[in-house]
Amino acid sequence: MKNIIRWTLVLAVAGFAAQWPSTLRAQYFPQGRRQNVVLTIHADGRCEVESQSVMSRPMAEQQVRMMEMQQKMEEAAEAGDLAQMAGAHPEANTNALTDEQLKEKYLETMGGRFSGMEEEGDKPMVTVDKDNLTVTRKSSFASIQEMLQNGSGSLSAGVIYFENMRFEQDRNGHLLVTLTPNPATKRSLARMRSEWKLEGLNAGLEFVLPGKVLSSGFPETQTNATWLAVDSKKDESLDALAKLYDGPIVITAESGGLTLKEPLESKNLRRLTRRAGEMGSDLPITEGGAGFVAQAQGIMTTTLHVFPGGENYFKEGNLPSGEQAGTMVHAKLFPPNGRTLQSVTDVKLLKATDDKGRAVAAGENGGAERTSTAYVPSDSGRPQQNNSADVQLRLQLPQPDAQAIDEITAEAVAVTAGSWKEMTLTNITETATNEFDIGAVLPGAKLVISKFSSKGYSLSLQVQIKGPATVRDLQVRVKSPGSEERGYNNSSDAGIQTQGGETTRTLRVSAAMINENGGKVSGPCRLLIRCPQDLRRERVTIQLKGLDLL
């Protein structure tokens, strides 16, 4: 629920800015917005990504105030103070902050978005002068593989977003780079183009390769560099950008001494990175999965009809994201008695038939990998009512005369735990930043509280857990002093890194400090650390029958 509130507020704040009059918006972009990204690849495979973003000082101050407003609204929402939520709004005055104050506030309000981001691991450098605020980030990667796993998301320059990046060597030993633009962004290009022109956007994306560039899908090339430059004041520049979205961008260059043993693709490597952080990802998959039960929760069919003259509307990117014709089946998967479900991945449709025995084909992503969310039971000792995972299966539309989906067979990979080893850290306060030995639940593991914030009814912590790779399996929760858990209590990963055989995992932990009377809980809190035992990773068969379409 907290995440829903947060993103609702983000949209509300964004909507507030979007509704500014054109003259007011132009005031905040007097010199335009500038963004530039350079990827440099060396002959030994090392990669460096340097990005620089420049925004006008009035815009930077307004952005800080809007982020502060969002934070106040979140705190008010968590405390149930609707009047405070309604009264929150950004201050209108600008140029009221010194250079140092603006820098500190910008880092403070945006800090949560900078810290722990795997795709942009290095801290930003922020400089402020009388006209602009400039953010510079420099990230280094030991290899192209590491860059594609952790840094490819930063290669957009705010104008071209890639669905996939592929690096390989052709038969002649040349370096071949294939960049596939995201088709979803193309649908919104007309709207984005209008916003860029209004903002006066000036952006650039440059690739510097170890050898001479022989051919490139980017408009500009010089020796071993090729790049895209976008000036929103020039229509020909925006037209050139739009053409790049029509197909893959291919760059061919001399190897310059670089050797690739096999093709590398960002899509596959990012998937492996996500899996490496999942509980039980290093376990072998066993067949069977006896005792799992699937229950249908609902079925929804979507038909899209475009009236005459409506084609241009959708071409301009007005089709809601994810809106497409087809059938979505919602189900719950329950684990065997005595086990708790931790994750469900690789959901794949095997077969579906309607009530007349006709096959219903898989829809988009219906036969490919799909991850669902497992709802783990609460630590509070209450009944395990939510020990299940929501699973979604997308089918194409059945025949018009079909009245039901008679049978669905699918498979998935489920990770379950048989028991838990627990320990509690007590007397956690703002000054409790020492290192805690949590070897009682995981030998060799230590926990450090790096941030502690208590505002209103909300408690927020940032913790780092160091130790063996299995630190990714640990769960951390806040235990309120002298009361049963009430309201939200969750944790989310903010990054995981392994260096020298030691894994460091960063977690953000938050909880509502509310007692049984709705009052604020004060005083030290406790942290419950849990480590799963007897983990199993099993291939599960999902069967659903008799789903009425009417």
N, C-alpha and C positions, 0 to 999 in steps of 0.2 A: 504493500500500500504506500509505503514511503516513496518508493521509486516512481509510482504513478503520480503522486503529488508533486515530486520534484520535476518530472518531465512536463506535467501540466503547467507548472509555474514557468519553466523554461519557455514553453510555447507562448504563454501569456506575455512574458517579457519581450520575446521576439516579436510577437504581434503588436505590442505597444510601439516598438521602434519602427515596424513596417508601416504603421499608420501615420508616422510623422508627415507633415506637409513637405512637398518637394523642396521648398525654400529652406525649411529647417534641416532636412537631411543634407542638403548641399552645404549648409553651414558647417556640418561636422566632417565634410570631406573637401575642404577648400583647396588642397593641393593633390587630391586624389589618394587612393590607397595603393601602396606599392608592396609587391611580394615577389621574392626571387628565391629559387632553389637550384643548387648546383650539386650534381652527383659526380664524384671523381673516382674512377676505378683504376688502380695501379696494376702493373704487370704481375705482381705477386698475388693479386686477388683482393688486396685490402681496398676497402671502400670508405669514402668520406662523404657525408651529406651536410651541406651548409645551407641553412635557410635564413632569410632575413625578411621581416615584415615591418612595414612602416605605416603608422596611422597618424592622423592629425591629432594634436594635443587635445582639442575640444572633444573629439570622438573618444579618445582614450579615457578622459575624465568621465564622460557620460557612460561609457562601458563599465567603468569601476562602480559608479553609482547604481547602475542597473543590476550588477551582480550583488552589490550590498543589499539592494531591495529584495532580490530573489532569496538571499540568505535569511533576511528578516521574515519574509513570507513563509519560508520553510519552517523556521522556528515557531512562528505563530500557528501554523497548521498542525505541527506536532503537539503543541500545547492546547490546541482546540480553541485558540483565541481568534474567532472570525472577525471581530471588530478590528483587531490589529492587522489582519490580512488585508482587509478592505482599505485601511488607511495607509498601507505601504505604497510609496511611489518614489521614483528617483528625483533627487534635487535637480533643479534646472540650471543653477548658476555654474559657470565654468571659470577656468583660470583662477580658482580659489585655492589651489594646492601648490606648494613649492615643488621643485623638480624632484627632490628626495621623497617628499610625501606621496607624490603620484607614483613614483617607482615602487615604493614600499606597498602602497595600497594595491597596485596592479599585481605584484607578485603574491600578495596575500589573498586577493580574491580569485586569482587564476591559479594559485599554487596547487590546489587539489587536482587541476587538470594537467599540470606539469609533472607532478610527482608520480613515480611508479609506472609511467606509460612506457610499455615495452617497445612501441614503435618509435618513440623519440626519447631515448633513455637519458641524454645529457641535459643538465640544467640550462635554462635560457639565460642569456645576458641581456639585461634591459638598460637602455640609455634614454634619457629624457633631455630635451632642450626646449627652447621657447616655442617651437613650432610643432614638433613631432615626438612620438614615443616609438622607439625602435627595439624590436625583439630579435635577437640573433641566437640561433641554435647550431651547434656543431656536434655531429655524431660520427663516431668511428666504428667500423666493423672489420673484423679480422678476415672476412671472406665475403664473396658474393652471396653464398648461401646464408650467412648470418644476416646480411643486409636484407635479403628477400624475406627472411623469417621475421625480422624485427623492425626494419626501417623502410620498407617499400611504401607503407601507408603515408609517409611524409612527402612522397614524390608526386605532388599534384599542383603545387604553386597556386592552389585555390581556383584553378580553371579547368584542369583536365584530370579526371579520376580514372585510375586503371583497375579493371577487374582482374587482370592477370599480367605478370611480367615474366618472360621466358628468356633465359640466357643459354646459348649452346654454341658449338663450333660446327661449321658446315664441312663438306667434304674437302674443301680447300684449306681448312684450318682457320678460316676467318671467323671472327666473333659475330654471331648473329643474335640480335636483340629484337624480340617481338613484344610490343606493348599493345594490349587489348583494352580499349576504353570501356568504361562501364556504360552499358546501354540504358540503364535507368536514368543516368545523368543526362544523356542525349535528349530524353523526352522532356526534360526541364530546361533545355538550352535556351529557348526563346525567352522564358521568364528571367533566367539568370543573366542573359545578355542585356535586358533592359535595366536590371539592377546594377550591372557593371558599368553601363554608360552613365547612370545617375551618380555612381560613386566615383567615377573617373579612375577605374582600376587600371593599374599598370603592373603586369606580371611576366615572369620569365621562368622557364624550366630548361636547364642545360645539362647535357651528358658529356663528360670528358672521359674518353676511352684511352686505353693504353697504346693503341695503334691508330693509324690514319683512317678516317671515316671514308669509306668507298661509296656508300649510298645511304640516304636517310629519308624517312618519311616526315621528319621535321623540316620546316621551311628553310632554316639557316644551317650552313655547314662551313667549317673552316678547320683545316688540318685534322686534328684528332678530337674536335669538339663539334657538337650539333645541338641546336636549341630551337625553342619556340618562344617568341616574344609576343605578348598581347598588349595592345594599347586600345582601351575601350573608346578612345576618341576617334579611332580610325576604323571605319567599317570593313576595309579590306583585311585588317588584322583579325577581326572577329569572324569574318567569312573563312579565313584560313584555319582558324581554330575549329569551326563547325565541320569542316571537311575531314579533320582528323578523327572525328567521332564516327565516320562512315565505315571504318574498317580498321584492322590492326595497323599499327605504325611499326615499320620494319627498319632496323638500322644494321648495316653491314660494315664491319671495320676490320682492318688488319689486327692480328692477335696481339702484336707488340710484346710477345713473350708470354702472354697469358695462356694457360692451359686449363680446360674444363674436362674432367673425366666423364661427365654425363650431363644431360640437360638439367637445368634448374628452373623451377616454376614457383612463383610466389604463392599461388593458390594452394598447391600441395604442401609447401613448406610451412605456411601459416597454419594449415590444418594439423600438421605434425606437432607444431609448437603448442597449439591449444591442447592436443591430446596429452602432451608431455606433462601438462599441469593438472590433468584430471586424476582423481582418485582411482587407484588400481590400474592406471594405464600401462604399467610395466608387467602386468599379470598376463599369462596366456589365456586365450579364450577357450573355455570348455563347452562341449555340446550338451544339450539336454534342457537345463533350466526347469526341472520338474517342480511343481508347486506354484508357479506363477499363474496369475489369473488376470484376464483382460475383460473390462466391462465397457460397453459403448455408452457414451455420454450424450452424443448428439450428432446430427448430420445436417449440413447446410449446403444448398446448391445455389450457385450464382450464375445468372445469365446476363450477358452484356448485349444490349441492343443499341446501335448507333443510328439515330434518326438522320434523315437526309440533311446535309449541311453541317453535321456535327463532327465530321472527320477532322476538320481543321482545328477544332477546339482541343481534341485529344493530341493532335500533332504538336501543340504548343506546351505539352507537358502538364495538362490539367487532370490527367487520369490519376486518381489516388494511388499511392504506392501500394503494390501488392494486389490491387483490384484486378481480377481476371476471372473469366468464365471457368466453371469447374465445380467439383464437389469436394467438400472438406469434411472428413470424419474425425470426430473427437472421441477419445477413449482414455480410460485410466488403466494403468498396469500396476498390479499389486504383487509384492514379493511373497515367498513362502513364509509360513508362520515361524516366528522366532528370528527373522532376519529383517534388517532395515535397508531400504533402497537408497542408494547414493547417487546414481546417475543412470541415464538411459541414452544410448547413442546408436548411430548407424541404423536408424529405423528405415526399413526397406519394404515396399509393397511387393508381394510375390504374386498374388492372384486376387481378382475381384470379379464377381458375377452378379447379374441382376436376377429378378424373380423369374425370368424366362430363360435362364441359363446362358445368357449372352455375356461375353467378357466385357468388362469395363476397364479401359486402359488407365495407366498411371498418368497423373497430371504432371505439371512442371515440378521437378524435384521429388516427385512421388516415388520414383525408383532409385533415387540417388541418396546420398548421405543426408540425414536430417537429425538434428539434436533436439531432444526434448528436455524439459526441466523436471528434476526429481524434487519433491517436497519432503524434506527429512523431518521426522517427528521432533517435537519440542523437547528441550532438555529439562523442562520444569517438572517432569514426573506425571504430567497429565496423560490421559489415554492416547495411544498412538493412532489417532484417527486419520492423520494425513500422511501415512506411510505409503505413498503412491506417487506415480509420475503421470503427467499429462502427455499423451501421445497424439500427434496429428498426422493424418494420412490424406494426401491430396490425390483425387481422381479426376479424370475427365468427366464431362457430363454424360450420364447414361442416356439410352434411347428415350425419345419423348413418351413412349407408351409404358415405360418401366414404372412400377409402383414401389419397388423396394430394391435395396442392395441385399441380395440373398446371403452372400458369404464373402468375407474378406480374410485373406491369409497374409500375414506380414511377419517379419522377423526383426529383432533388435538385439543389441548387446547391453546387458544390465550388470551393474556392479552393486553387490550387496555386502553388508557387514553382519557378522554373527553376534558380536558383542563389542563392548567399549571399555577401554582403560581410561580412567579419569583422574584429574587432580585439580585442586582449586587454589588459586593465588589470592591471598587476602590483603586487606588494607591497601587497596589501590587508590591512590590520590594523585593530585597534580605533580607532587614531588617524587612519585614512585617511578623513577626513570632508570633504576639500576637493572642490571641483567639478572634474569630469573633462570635458574636451572630447572628445566622441565623434563629431565631425563627419566623421571618416574613414569611418564607416559610414552616417551620416545627417547631411548638412549642416545646421548650426544647432542640433544637439542637444547637450545637456549632461546629465551624470549626477552626482547627489549621493548619498552614502551617509549616511542619516539615523540608522540604528541598526545596531549590530554586536553580536552575542552569540555567544559560544563556550562551550558547556557540555557536558562529557563528550565524546561523539563527534559532537555536533551543532553545526553552524554556521548561524546565522540572520542574514540581513541585511534591512534595509528600504531600498530605493533609490527615488529620485525621478528621473524622466527628463523634461526640459523641452525643448520645441522645437516643430516643426511637428506637425500632426495625425497624421502617419504614425509618431509615436513609439509608437503602439499596435501597430505591426507588429514592433517590436524584440523579440528574445529575449535573456534574460540568464541565464547559468548559472555556477556555481562550478566552477573547475578546481583540484583538489587539488594541492599542491606535490609534484612528484617521483613521482607515482603515477597510474595509470589510474583513471578514475572508477569508484567502487564504491558500492553501496548506492543510496539515493534521492538525487535531485538534481532539484529542481523549483522553479518560481516560480509565483506566483499574483497576480492583480491585486487591489489593495486600494482602487482608486478612480482615476478619470480626470476631469479638469476642464479646461475651456477658458475663458480670460479674456484679453481684449485681443489675440486672435490667437495666443496662446501656449497650448499644451496641456501640462498637467502630469499625468504618469502615475505612480502609486505602485505599487511591486511588493514583495512579500515573497519573498525567495529563501532557500532552505534546502538543505543538503546534509549527507551523512554523511562525516565526515573519517576514513576507514578505509583503511589500507594493505593491500598484498597478503597480509600475515601476520595481518590482523585487528586490528592495533594502531591506536592513535590517531595521526592525522597532525597534526603541530604546525607552527607557523611561518606566514608570510604565505601567502595564497592568491591566486589570479588570478580575474578575472571575464572570461568570454567574451561579447562583445556581437555579435549577429548581426542582419543586416538582409536580408530577402528581396528578390530581384531578379526581374524578369520575372514579376510576379504575374498570374494569370489567374483570372477568375471565370466559371465555365461551368455551363450547365444540362446535367445528366448523366442519361441513361436507365439505370435499373437493371432487369435482367431475370434472373429466377430460374425454374428449371424442375425438375419432378420431385421435390417435397418429400414424402416418405412420412409419413403420419400414424400408421402402425402401428409 
